[in-house]
Amino acid sequence: MDKARIKSFVEHIFSDMAGAMTAGLGYVGVQTGLFSVMQGQGMMTLDRIVDASGLQPRYVEEWLKGMVCAGYLEYEPDRQTFELPDEHAFLLASDGTDHFAGAMFGMAPALLRVAPQVAESFRKGGGVHFDDYGDEGIEALDLINRGNYENRLVNYWLPTMPDVVANLESGGRVLDVGCGTGRAAMIMAAAFPESSFNGIDLNRESIDRAKVMASEKGIAGRSTFQVAAVEELESSPSYDLIMAFDCVHDFSNPVDTLIEIRKRLKPGGTFFVIEPRAADKLEDNKHAVGAMFYGYSVFHCMTQSLANGGPGLGTCMGPARTESLMREAGFSEFTQLDIKSQVNLFYAIG
């Protein structure tokens, strides 16, 4: 065997394990507000960080040292001070923006907590149901999507479909399939007061949260949410726009579900789909985002579909597989939208 290759690869393993631990430390930094406490403060002593955060000194000290080793914080040995660079804070202490990368850390504990169940599924088949991820899973997904929905959905994504925007402005009917906590539909409801929105999801806790938020925002009359599958809705073509954000690859009966969606889309209507950015060929997914998405797939997306007897399409379907599914379901138009994103692909289908 090549000893140099062994040495290089063991370093790779250490790096990957360090990445897992760093994700955990990053999660703590977001949840406790440590990144926000350090934002824009320059070099800070341990005592100053403890005072500003109100957290336990020993935990803060060890967290700071770990984040220095991971390259997230700068350290000045002579003064023993720590700094969160502005460029890092831009990504880590920016909750509510479309560049808040710290949101991704929430997926680590939510997904890895089910790792023993997933390992058992490797042996016995089946998978992990969405409900098994608990509140942490719901909150992690909502945090990841919230900033993008609030800052890009109405201002950037939808304008790439002028006819859709015109319809929404004049008063269209919208169905959000797999709506989760309903944030996308509510943002659109606020922007397009003439239109009505119906969100459906199979997870009751997500729908309950959506109903509460819609009531708090005063848009419950135009934004309704229900625990339901597409086939349970009235089958006549009644929606001008149907959305499926980051969920087609999760469907347990993808073609049948897509057929049911098509039946409910008005002639000339648009099916707006967002899927993870993955290439069609495995060799083109050999990068950090690809590795992350395959992890998401094994621990979340694929396993949920398999748990419900589905095909387990997985997170990394790619454009060709996505188009094939849409054609099989009877859709005749398929356009990949020219929207820039490091993590998403966008499709207008009809």
Secondary structure, 3 states (H helix, E strand, C coil): CCHHHHHHHHHHHHHHHHHHHHHHHHHHHHHHCHHHHHCCCCCEEHHHHHHHHCCCHHHHHHHHHHHHHCCCCEEECCCCEEECCHHHHHHHCCCCCCCCHHHHHHHHHHHHCCHHHHHHHHHHCCCCCHHHHHHHHHHHHHHHHHHHHHHHHHHHHHHHCHHHHHHHHHCCEEEEECCCCCHHHHHHHHHCCCCEEEEEECCHHHHHHHHHHHHHHCCCCCEEEEECCHHHCCCCCCEEEEEEECCHHHCCCHHHHHHHHHHCEEEEEEEEEEEECCCCCHHHHCCHHHHHHHHHHHHHHHHHHHHCCCCCCCCCCHHHHHHHHHHHCCCCCEEECCCCCCCEEEEEEC
